[in-house]
Amino acid sequence: MNMTTSHFENNLKSQVYNIIVEKHRKSGGHNGVYGVDLTIKTAKSWTEVRKALIELYKENKIQVREGSRGKLFFLKINNLNYKK
């Protein structure tokens, strides 16, 4: 993996994380974000967004819950450093 690819992936991961954080702030933690919304807001493919979500999940920054239309991505409740 070269430096450009790594930077691109980190930038997408930051974008995805910031979208989830913003939804958390606006809803008081009651609403998550669907994967399709993340692909629309980032203008990236599901494959790319999914990689970022997997990394965030492994880093214990997000959690996944089942919604009425599929999986929802939430800020991890015990993650108090979401202001970063």
DADA-V901712 format. One record per pair of residues at least 4 apart in sequence whose C-alpha atoms are under 6 Angstrom apart, sorted by the first residue. I is the first residue (numbers start at 1). GAP is how many residues later the second one is. Records with the same first field share a line. If there is no record, write none. Layout:
# DADA-V901712
I=GAP, GAP
This chain:
# DADA-V901712
13=39
14=4
24=4, 5
27=4
32=40, 41, 42
33=39, 40
34=38
38=4
39=4, 5, 6, 7
46=4
56=5
57=4, 5
61=15
62=12, 13, 14
63=10, 11, 13
64=8, 9
65=6, 7
66=4, 5, 6
67=4, 5
